[in-house]
Amino acid sequence: MPSKLLEVISTPSLCPICNRNIPASQKDAHHLIPKSKGGKSTEYLHRICHKQIHALFNENELAKIFNTAESLKGHPDMQTFINWVQSKPDAFYEKTAKSLRIKK
């Protein structure tokens, strides 16, 4: 593995969604604007936070409305999730179910 990539993966960082430390084993890169919509920049998130975002929002919503950590945190369903996940250990992960709205 290239040393730059190893450095990025192993460098501790704070999740901009839940404000918990992200262990290397739970670090996911999230495109703020989906790649399919022309997005390039990424932020590192907890894997569970990343999965929750994609369980709640489709790519159009992510590109047009929820393309910042602040806008994501402002959504009521994300606030409920954040309140729940903040009480969990940093390395906690649980499978995320897609919202019924997205499943349609």
N, C-alpha and C positions, 0 to 999 in steps of 0.2 A: 504494500500500500504506500503511495507517495507520502513523504513526510509532512507536507502541507495539509493533506487530507487528514492524516492521523492527528496532527496538531489541532485542527478544527474540531474533530470528533471528541478528542480527549479534553479540550479546554472547557472548564465549567462555565455554564451560562445560566441566565435567569430566563424562564419562560415569560414572554410578554403577555400571555393570556392569563395564567394562574399565579404568576410571580413566585413560583417555586424553582429551586435549583434543578437543572436538567442533567441527570446522570447520562453518561455516554451511551448506555444501552437503551435509553429512551428518547434519544435526540432525533427529531425528524426535521427536514427542511420543508417549509411551506412556502409556496409561491403566493405572494399577496394577491396578485392577479394571476389566475390560472394560465399555464403555458399555452393552452389551447386558445386563450383570448389575447395572446401576445405578451404575457407577463414574463419578466426576467428575474426580478429581485426576489430574494427569499429571506425568511427569518427562521431561526431555529425555535422549535416548540417541543413540548412534551409530546410523545407519540399519542397519548390519550387525548390531549387537547386538539391535536391535528386531526385525529379520527373524528372527534366530536364536531369539528367545523364542517367536515365533508359529509357527516351524517345529517346535519341540519340544513345546509345550504347547497344549492346547485351552482354550477360554474358561472352562469349569468349573474346570479346574486352576488357571488364572490367578486366578480370583475367590476360590477357597477356600484354595489352598495357596501359590501363588507370587505373592503380591500386594505384595511388597516387594523392593527390590533385593537385600537380604541373603538372602532365601529363594531367589531366583533364582540367586544366585551359589553357594549351597550345593548345588545339584543337580550330580551328577557330570558329566553331559553339558555343562552350562554351564561347569563348571570346565575341562573339556577345551577348549571353544571359547575361553574367556577366555585360557588359557595360549597358545593359537595366535594369537589376534588381537592380543595385547599386543605381539607382535614386528613388527606391521605399522605402516606410517605412519598418522597420524591420519586422513587423507583416503581410506584404503584402503576399497574396497567390492568385494565379489564376490557373485554371486547365491547365495542360500541355498536348499538343497533341504529340503523337508518330511521329517520323520522318518517312517520306515515305520509307526510306531505311530500317527501322526496321519493318515496317508493312508488307513487302513482305513475 
